[in-house]
C-alpha cells in the first residue's frame, strides 16, 4: 500500500529524517552574551522585512543539548540581532552553527532557523564556559562567559519576540517557493528553569570563506547570563507569508 500524500510532511516519506514536533528537552545548558554592534553592520545582514534597532543590540549564545527526544545530543552557537518588524522590536536569528545533522534539517524546514552544520564544542576552561564554532578547521565564532553572580530567572533579558525567516527555494527555477516570517516565541512550553546565573562575557567573530560576521564585533558588552532548563518545543506561528499575501 502506498503512502497517502496527506500523511507526508518531509522526506524520505517512508523514513523521515526527523520526527514532527513536539520535542522534549532536558538539562539544556545555555550561556549567552548581550552586546552592541554597529547598527550599519546589523542592517547589512538583515532581510528587507526588518529594520535594525538603533541601539545595535545583538546576542550570541552557546547551547548544549544534553538530552532531547527527537535529536539526541548536540551543541550549537547562535547569533541573533535586535530589529524592528512593522515598528515592533524583537530578535531575528541570523545563524545557528551546530553539530547535529537531524536538527539542522528540522530547524530549517519547520521553523526557518538559519542552521549551518559546523564543529561546535562547549566546555569549561577553569571558571569560564567556552563555546567555539569551527568551519573548515578554523574558529569562526566563540562565546566565553563566567557565571559567578546569582541571578533570578525573572532577571534574565527577555529576547522576544523571536523571529525566523523561513526560505525554501523553488524546484523549477531561481527564487523562493516559501518565504515566511515565523514567530517561535511560544514554541517552548512547560519550561522549568533549574539554574540561572550571570557574569562577564566576551564574543569573537573571525573571517570565513563562506560567511563573515566580523562586522558585528562587539562595541560594548551589556551582560552575560547562564541557565539550565527543561522545556517542550512545538510549532511556531506564521506572522507573514510574503509570497501569498501580496
C-alpha positions in Angstrom: 0.0 0.0 0.0 1.4 3.4 -1.0 1.9 6.3 1.5 -1.1 8.7 1.5 0.0 12.2 0.4 -1.8 13.9 3.2 0.5 11.9 5.6 3.8 13.1 4.1 5.4 16.2 5.7 9.0 15.6 4.9 11.4 13.3 3.1 12.1 10.5 2.6 8.4 9.7 3.1 9.0 6.1 4.2 11.5 7.1 6.8 11.5 10.9 7.6 14.9 12.4 8.5 13.4 13.8 11.7 10.2 13.4 13.8 7.5 16.1 13.9 7.1 18.2 17.0 6.8 18.3 19.9 10.3 17.6 21.2 11.2 17.4 24.9 14.5 18.8 26.1 16.1 18.1 29.5 19.2 19.6 31.0 19.6 22.2 28.3 22.5 24.5 29.2 22.6 27.9 27.6 25.1 30.7 28.1 24.7 34.0 26.2 26.3 37.4 25.9 24.3 40.5 25.1 26.3 43.2 23.2 26.1 46.2 21.0 27.4 46.2 17.4 27.5 48.8 14.7 23.8 49.2 13.6 25.0 49.6 10.0 26.6 46.1 10.2 23.4 44.7 11.5 21.5 46.3 8.7 23.8 44.7 6.1 22.8 41.2 7.2 19.1 41.7 7.8 16.4 40.7 5.4 14.5 43.7 4.0 11.3 43.0 6.1 13.3 44.1 9.2 14.8 47.4 10.3 17.9 47.3 12.5 17.5 48.5 16.1 19.2 51.9 16.5 21.0 50.6 19.6 22.7 47.8 17.6 21.9 45.1 20.3 22.9 41.6 19.4 23.0 38.2 21.3 25.4 35.3 20.9 24.7 32.1 22.8 26.1 28.6 23.2 23.6 25.9 23.7 24.4 22.4 25.0 21.6 20.0 24.4 22.4 17.1 26.7 19.1 15.2 26.0 16.3 15.5 23.6 13.6 13.1 22.3 13.9 14.0 18.6 17.6 14.8 18.1 19.6 13.2 20.9 22.5 15.4 21.9 24.1 18.3 20.1 25.8 21.7 20.6 25.2 25.0 18.8 26.3 28.6 18.7 23.5 31.1 17.8 23.7 34.7 16.7 20.6 36.9 16.9 20.2 40.6 16.3 17.6 43.1 17.7 15.4 44.6 15.0 12.0 46.0 14.2 9.2 44.5 12.2 6.4 46.9 11.4 7.5 49.1 14.3 7.7 46.2 16.8 11.0 45.4 18.4 12.1 41.8 18.5 15.1 39.5 17.7 15.9 37.8 14.4 18.1 34.7 14.4 20.8 35.3 11.8 22.6 31.9 12.0 22.8 28.8 14.2 26.1 26.9 13.9 25.6 23.3 15.1 26.9 19.8 15.1 23.6 17.9 14.9 22.6 16.6 11.5 18.9 15.8 12.1 18.3 19.1 13.9 19.8 21.1 11.0 17.1 19.8 8.6 14.3 20.1 11.1 15.2 23.6 12.1 15.4 24.9 8.6 12.4 23.1 7.2 9.9 23.6 10.1 10.8 26.9 11.8 13.1 28.5 9.2 16.1 28.6 11.5 19.3 29.6 9.6 21.1 26.4 10.7 24.5 25.5 9.4 26.5 22.4 10.2 29.7 23.2 12.0 32.2 21.7 14.5 30.8 23.1 17.8 32.3 22.4 21.2 31.1 23.6 24.6 33.2 23.1 27.8 34.9 24.6 30.8 38.3 26.3 30.9 38.6 26.7 34.7 35.8 29.1 35.6 35.0 30.2 32.1 32.4 28.4 29.9 33.5 28.3 26.3 31.5 27.8 23.1 33.5 27.6 19.9 32.2 27.0 16.3 34.6 25.9 13.6 34.2 25.6 9.9 36.9 24.1 7.7 39.0 23.6 10.9 39.1 27.3 11.8 37.1 29.0 14.6 34.6 31.4 13.1 32.7 32.4 16.3 33.2 32.0 20.0 31.4 32.9 23.2 33.1 32.9 26.6 31.4 33.7 29.9 31.5 33.3 33.6 28.6 32.7 36.0 29.8 33.8 39.4 26.9 36.1 40.2 23.4 34.9 41.4 20.6 35.8 39.1 16.9 35.0 39.3 15.1 33.7 36.1 13.0 36.9 36.1 16.2 39.0 35.9 17.3 37.3 32.6 16.9 39.5 29.5 13.6 39.0 27.6 14.6 38.2 24.0 11.2 38.3 22.5 9.5 38.2 20.0 11.9 35.7 18.4 11.7 35.8 14.6 12.9 33.5 11.9 12.7 33.9 8.1 11.7 30.6 6.5 13.0 30.4 2.9 12.7 27.3 0.7 13.9 27.6 -2.9 11.8 26.7 -6.0 12.5 23.4 -7.8 11.7 24.8 -11.3 13.9 27.9 -11.3 15.5 30.6 -9.2 13.8 32.3 -6.3 11.8 31.1 -3.3 8.9 28.8 -3.2 8.3 29.5 0.5 9.2 32.8 2.2 7.6 33.2 5.6 8.2 35.3 8.7 7.9 32.8 11.6 7.5 33.7 15.3 8.9 31.0 17.5 8.4 32.9 20.8 5.8 30.5 22.1 7.2 27.3 20.6 8.8 26.4 24.0 6.3 25.4 26.7 6.4 23.5 30.1 9.6 25.5 30.8 11.3 24.6 34.1 14.4 26.6 35.0 16.8 24.8 37.3 19.8 27.2 37.4 20.1 30.9 36.4 23.3 32.9 36.8 25.1 36.0 35.5 28.7 37.0 34.9 31.1 38.5 32.5 31.5 37.6 28.8 33.2 38.1 25.5 32.2 37.4 21.9 34.6 37.0 19.0 34.0 36.5 15.2 36.6 35.6 12.7 36.6 35.5 8.9 35.4 32.6 6.9 35.2 31.9 3.1 31.5 31.0 3.4 30.2 33.8 5.7 31.6 36.7 7.6 30.2 38.1 10.8 33.3 40.1 11.8 31.5 43.4 11.2 29.3 42.5 14.2 32.3 42.7 16.5 31.1 44.0 19.9 31.4 47.7 20.6 30.1 47.2 24.2 29.2 44.1 26.2 25.9 44.6 28.1 25.8 41.4 30.1 26.5 37.6 30.3 24.0 35.0 31.5 23.6 31.3 32.1 20.7 29.0 32.6 19.8 25.3 32.8 16.3 24.3 31.9 13.8 21.7 30.6 11.2 22.5 28.0 8.9 21.1 25.3 9.3 22.6 21.8 6.3 22.7 19.5 5.3 24.7 16.4 5.7 28.4 15.7 3.3 31.0 14.2 3.5 32.3 10.6 3.3 36.0 11.0 3.6 36.8 7.3 3.6 34.7 4.1 5.4 37.1 1.8 4.6 35.1 -1.4 0.9 34.6 -0.8 0.0 37.8 1.0 0.8 40.3 -1.7 
